[in-house]
Amino acid sequence: MRRLFNYSSFVILIIIFILPLKVGSKQNDIIQHQNTILTNCNIISCTGSSLMKNMTINIAGNKIKEIRSGKYKPKRGDKESKVIDLKGGYVLPGFWNVHMHLTALLPDPNHIQDNESIASATIRAGLNAMDGIRHGFTSIRSVGERDYIDIAWRDAFSQGYFMGPRIFASGNAVTVTGGHRGDVEFGSDGVFEIRKAVRQRIQNGVDWIKIVDVEMLPDELEAAIETTHSLGRKITSHSREPATYRSVLAGIDCIEHGYGLTDKTIKLMAEKGVYYSPTIICNLSDAYIKEREARLSKLGFSYNQEVVNGRVLVAYADERSQAHAEHQRNALKKAVDAGVKVVIASDSTPIGEIGILEIEQFVLSGVSEMDALIAATRNPAEMCGVLDKLGTVEENKLADLVVLKDNPLENISNIRKVNMVFKDGVSVDLTHPRGTATYWDYYGKKNLKKGYLGDAENQAGFTRGLAEPDNN
């Protein structure tokens, strides 16, 4: 009953927000079904083919109708087409971030997540997702989320109530009592409970099952995989060796993190077609964090001090030893060289900035720019079973696109120069919605404003507690 009540609370919250937005739905329908012509552009299709120069893309409704060379020549009497001259810009498929926890905060200096209400967590999740699409992430996969918030936002976005990324949701992870993220409420022990936990999540509408294999016994692991596949879903696991090899052997579809990944396991992953979500950005040492920041500063991407402070704070909250960081970086490169299909996955939030850092980190780890872009587009679409609709710039596919000012094949950090984003053929407003704060303010140490918690005098002790220095 607890989850049903929370989901109902979410629905009420959404209704409050979306009632004013439905007024303009007819106008949005007109825009969506209008032809959009993107001309004078270069295309990085992420199919594996080379750069296509001086191209024109015809978007009809929500699909790519035609791709042809040359600049668009207007047809007499054509009033249905909106022509956009991209002035030599670069068109790519929309980016994916496939290891994401929409409500997670690491670090959490204001203790926002301590006994947080479903309403508060839901708002943060939505802000995170909508910030992500403005950075070019038109699709995400949630791999562990409380109260099925990811499913609720998935449906809200797909129904058009808000402009946000496509979400492939997993609900909460299936884990054993006492294991990673396992507790009295969510822990499942033994084959019966594991099967039941998987079925419950699928009954609630998840697209993926996420497990934590590290502490699972072999029969529990096999039960999770078998039950998931029998019900037509895919399964991924938070994993480290030696459990990783065991999971790959048992038929897992994707490995998250893959701590301590061995050459033996990499070879088996390539043979069995298992995807690898390395979350390399969460496995950096002090030296690698400094390397990253020095590079971005030199390139001129450190002008926003709030963003710099935020991403550095997030990085050091997950700082690793140099030996660990080197191993994970080398494992990623070995996996790519062995033919394992790797995918972009940031784990940390916000989706946008940390997702961009993950793509850049692939290149810093020795992966080519093209392979990094394919890991952010084609591979995730294939992994999620939608390559026929998404993941590449091709005719008859859905028009989820990112337009960049400069060529990311020359410098991967050009993915930061986003000029336009399209989802379902509709141009995303890159500035709206904006408040007086940014997502980075969740990481800042500050007082709550008077009135937020009701009577200021009654809440004074709580407010002072948030203002105290963080000694952790």
Protein Blocks (a to p, Z undefined) as FASTA:
>chain_A
ZZmmmmmmmmmmmmmmmmmmmmmmmmmmmmmmpccddehiaddehnopacdehiadddeh
jbcfbdcedjddddehiakbccddeehpacddddddfbdcfkbccddfkommgopafklm
mmmmmmmmmmmmmnopabdcdehiehhlmmmmmmmmmnopaccdddddebjadddehiah
iafklpcgdjklmmmmmmmmmmnopabdcddfklpcfklmmmmmmmmmmnopacdddddd
fklmmmmmnopabdehjgoiafklmmmmmmnopacdeklmlmccfklmmmmmmmmmmnop
ambmmlmmmmmmmmmmmcccfklmmmmmmmmmmmmmnopacdddekiacfklmmmmmmmm
mmmnopafklmmmmmmmmmmmmnopmmmgoiacehiacdddddfbdfklomklmmmcfbd
ceehiacdfkbccdfbdfklmmpccdddehjlopfklmmmmmmmmmpccfZZ
